[in-house]
Amino acid sequence: MWLLKPAAGLTGVLVLLSLLGLATCRPAGEDTQISFYYWKSNFKLTDAEQLALDTLKVSRLYVKFLDVDVDAEGRAYPKAAIRFDGQVPDGIDITPCVFITNRTFQSKQAGPVALADKVWDFLQQICKKQGLNPSEYQFDCDWTASTREPYFTFLQQIRKRIGPASLSATIRLHQYSNPQQTGLPPVDRGTLMYYNMGDIEDKAETNSILNNEKGAPYLQAPPYPLKLDLALPLFSWALLYRLGKLQAIINLPGEEVLELAADLEKIGPGLYQVKQNFYFEANYLNTGDRLRFEIPAAEELERAADMLHKIQNRSGNIIFYHLDEAALQNFPPGFLRQLAGHSGS
C-alpha cells in the first residue's frame, strides 16, 4: 500500500464585470452542465474561483488526486498527491482524477491488478480523510495500442471496487478517431480532450494548445461508441526552445510577463528571444534561447465549441481545464457560458 503523504505546497475586475453582466440576463447555454478540472497540488479556492463556481452553477469539480509513474526499475509509484488546505464547497461533487503515464503500463514491474489495488487504497485514504463519497472516478492516461490491454485490465479492476459510482476516462483525439486500433476503454463515459493537439516539440508550431486546423480532421471520425463529455482549454504557457529543441514548459498567466522582461526581445507574435543570460520564472535562460507564448484565442475556442457541437454522442456536459483565478481573468464566466451555449445539447 502507498502511504498518503502531503504534497508540496484578487479578485479580477474582468471577473466581477462578467459576473455582474450574467446577473442581468438569461445566459446562452443555460441547459449545459459546466464543470472544471482542478489540477493543482493544493486544494484551496480563491474568492474569484468560488464566485465563478456559484455564478456558473457548477456542481462538479474534477480534481487531480495524484499522478502515477514508474521509477528507473520500472516500479510504479505515486507522486504529486493533492493536499486539501481549503474546504470543499457545499453542493460540489468531487470527482477524483488520477493521471497515469503511458510508460507505467509499458513496464512489466507494474502489474495492472496490483496497481489497481495500490491506487484504490491511495484514493480511499484521501476520500476518507476529507469525508468524500464520490459518485464518479476518472482516469487519465494517453494509452496506445500496445498498452491498451494492461490499462483496460487496470480499469476493470477499479470498476470492481467503486460500487455504484461511475467510471470515466479521458479520450484523446487519436483515440477518438481510431478506436479500432486503440480500443474502447471499459468505462461508463469518456471525456474528449480537445486540446494539446499541436506538436509541442516543433519550434515552428503556431499554437500547440489549441490548433483547430489539426484538430478538425479527427472530428470527422464516425460516432464514438461511448457517451462523451467535452473538455476545452483555458490555460496558457511559454515554451522554451534552445538550439531548436524544447527545453521547458513555463506556466504563465499572460503574455505581459514576457513583454515586461528587459532581457527578452519580441521578434514576432508571441515570440521572444533572449538578449542575455538571466533567470526567468526559476529557469536559467541563455542568450539566443527562444520563447513562444501560447494561449487559446477566444475566437478559436468559439470555433472549437461549434465543431464539437456536431459530435453526435456528446453528453451535454462541458469541462474547462482548468479552474484558476488567472485563467478566469482571461476567460471570464460570461464568456465561458457563451462557449457552453456553442457546444451544448
N, C-alpha and C positions, 0 to 999 in steps of 0.2 A: 504493500500500500504506500502511496505517496503521502507524506505528511504535509499539511497545509502550512505554508509559511507566508508571512506578509510580503507583498511586493513593494519595491522601492517607490518610494514615493517620488462691471461696468455696463453695466447695462448699456448697450449701444443706442445712440439716437435713432439709427435706422430701424432697429428692432422695435423701439417704442412707437415710432411713427407708423410702422407697419401694423402693429397691434391695434392702435387707435383706428386705423383705417378699416381693419377687419371688424371692429365692433359696430360699425355704422352700416354695414350691408351684408347681405347673404352671399358668402363666397362661392365661387365656382368649385365644382368637385366635392361638394359637401358630403356626398354619399361614400366617397373613397376613404378607406381607413388609412390614416397616416401613422407610420411608426418611424423610429430612429434606431440606428445602431449606436451603441456606446462603446467605443474602442479605446478606453484609457485604462491605466493600471490602478487608478484611484476613483471610486465612485463617490462623487460629491457634486451635486448640481449647483450651478450658479443661479442667481435670481433671474437672469435673462433666459437661461435654459429652461427653468421651471415655468417662466411666463410663456415661452413658446409652446411647451407641452400643454399648458392649460388652454391657450388660445386655439391651438390646432386640435384640441380634444384627443390628444394622444393617450391611448390606453395600454400600449405595449412598448417596451424597450428591449432590443436585442443586445445583451450585454456580454462582451467577451470575458469569460471567467478565467481562461488560461490558454496558453499555447502548448503544443506538444511537438517535440523534435527528437532527433537521435544524437547521441554523443559519438565520439570517434570510434568507439567499439560497436556502434550500431544499436545501443540500448536506448529505449525511449525514456524521455524524462520530461517533466512539466516545467514551464517557465512563464514568467510574466503573469503570475496569479493576481487576480484582482483583490483590492483592499476596499472595504466599504467604510469610508470616513463620514458619509452622509446617509440619511435615512432614505429608503425607497418611498416615493410619494404615494399617498393613498390613491387607489384607483389605477395604479400602474402595475401591469403584469410583467414580470421579468422573465425573458426567455434566455437561459444560459446558452452561450455560444462557446464553442471550442474550435480553435484553429489548429489544424494538424498538417504538418509539412508532407508533401508527397513522398519525400525520401524516407519518412517514417515507415511507410508501407512497402518500400523497396528493401528494407532491412530484414534479414532473416532472424535477427535477435528480437524484433518487436512483433511477437505473435498477436494477431488481431483479437483473440479471445482474452488473453491475459491483459492486453492493452485496454480492452473494454472494461475489465474489472477495475483496473487502476484509475482510469478516467472517471468511471461512475462513482467510485469511492471518493475521489477528489471532489467531484461536483457536490456530492451529498454533504461533505464537510462544510462547504461554503453555504449551501442552502440551509442546512440545519442551524448554522451559526447566525444566519440572517433571518431565520423564520420564514423562508420562502418555500412555496409549494408550486413549482412551475407547471403550467399547462402545456408547455412546449419546450423542446430542447433542439438546438440547431448545431450542426457540424459543418465546418468549412474546410474543405480540402480540394486542391486542384489535382484531382486524381487523373490518371491516364489509363489507356487500355491495358497497360502492363501491371497497374496497381489496383485495378477495379475489384479484382477478386478478394484480396485481403481487406480493402476498405469496405466493401459491401458486407463481408463477414463481420467486420467490426460493427457496422451499423445494425446488423441483425442481432448481434449480441446486446447492443444498447437497447434496442426495441424490447427485448425480453425483460428489461429492468425498469422501464419507465411507467409501467402500469397504464392508467387511462390517458396520460399525457401524449401529445402528438410529437412526431419526429419529423424534422425538416433538414434539408441540406442545401447548401449553396450550389448553384449551377452556373458555370462559366460559359461563355459564348461558344467555345469549341465543343463543349459537352452538349450544349443545347442543339447545335446544328448537326451533330453526328452521334446520336445515341446508339446507333448500331455498332459503332466501334468502341465508344467509351462506356456503354451500358447505362442502365437506368437504376439509380440508387433505390434501395428498398426503404423508402420513406413515404410519409403521408403527403408531403408538399415540398416544392422546391422554391428557391429564391433566385431568380435570374439576375446576375450581377452585370449590369450594363455599364461597366467602366473598366479601366485598365486594359483596353483593347489595343492600344498602340505599343510600339516597340520602345521600351524604356532604355534599352541599350544603344539605340540609334541616335546619335547626336543631331541628325537631320530631322528627326520626328518633330511634328508641329505641336501635338498635344497627346501625350500617352494616356492621360486620364480619361478623356472623352474625345473620341475621333469617330464621328458618325459615318464618314466615308468608309472606314474599316469595319465599323460595327454593323452597318446596314445589311451587307450580304449575308451575315449569319442569321438575320431575322427572316430570310426568305425560306428557311427550312420548314418542313411540314410541322403541324402542331405537335408540341412536346407532350408525351403521354402523362406527365404529372401536372397538377394544378400549380400555377406559378404566381408567387408574389414577385413584385418588380423592385429592383434596387437601383437608385441613381446617386451619383457622387456630389458631395458638397465640399470636398477638401481641396487643398492646394499645397504645392510643394515647389522646391527648387532642386533641380538635378545638377549635380556637379560632375563635369567631364574634365579629365586630364589626359592629354595626348590622344583625344578622341575616344577614350574609354570611360564608362560610368564609374565614378569613384564613391559617390554618396548621394543619399536622398535626404534633403534638409526640409523638414516641415516648417512652412511659413504661413502666417495668416493672410498675407497680402504682399503685393509687389513693392509697396512703399519702402520696406526694409532694404531691398536691393537698391532702389533708386537713391536712397539717402546714404548709402555706403560710399565713403570718399575714395576707397581703393578699388571700386568697380566702375567700369565704363560701359555704358549701354551701347550695344552695337547693332541692335535690331529689336523688333517687337518681342519683349520677354527675354531677350538675350543679353548677357553681360559677360565682360571679360575682365579678369583680374589684372590690375595695373602693377601691383607689387605684393609681395608675400604679406599675408596678415591672417589673423584668426577671425572667423565669422561663424557665429552660431555653433561654437565648440568644434569647428572644423578648421584645420590649417589649410589655407588656400595658397597655391603657388602662382607666381607670375605666369600669365598665359592661360591659366585654367579658365574654363567657361561655365557659366550657369544658365540654365533655362528655367524660367518660372512658368508653371502650369497651373491653370485653374479652369474649370468648366465655364464657358461663356453662357450667359443667360439664354441667348437665342439658340445655342446648341443644345442646352438642356430642354428647351421647349420642343425643339425638333426631335430630340430623342424620345420625349414623352409621347409625341404624336405617333412616332413609329411603333413604340411599344403598345400603344392603344390598339393596334391591329392584331396583336397576338391573341389567338382565339381562346387559349386555355388559361388566361390570366385570372387571378383571383379577385381583383379589385383592390388589393392591398398594395401600398407603396411604402418602401422603407428607404429613408435617406441615410447615406453614410457621410458623416456621422454627426451626432449631437455635440456641438461645440459652440461656445459663445462667439468665437471669431468667425466661424462659418455662418452663424446667424447674422453677423454684420454684413457679410457678402450676399447672403441669400435669406432675406427676412421672411417671416412666416406668411405674409401676404403673397409673396412670390411662390412659396412652396405650395400654398393652397391652389394657386393657379396651375402649377405643374401637376398636382394631383387631379385637377379637372381635366387636363390633357390626356392623362394616362388611365383615368378611371373607367369604371364599367359603362 
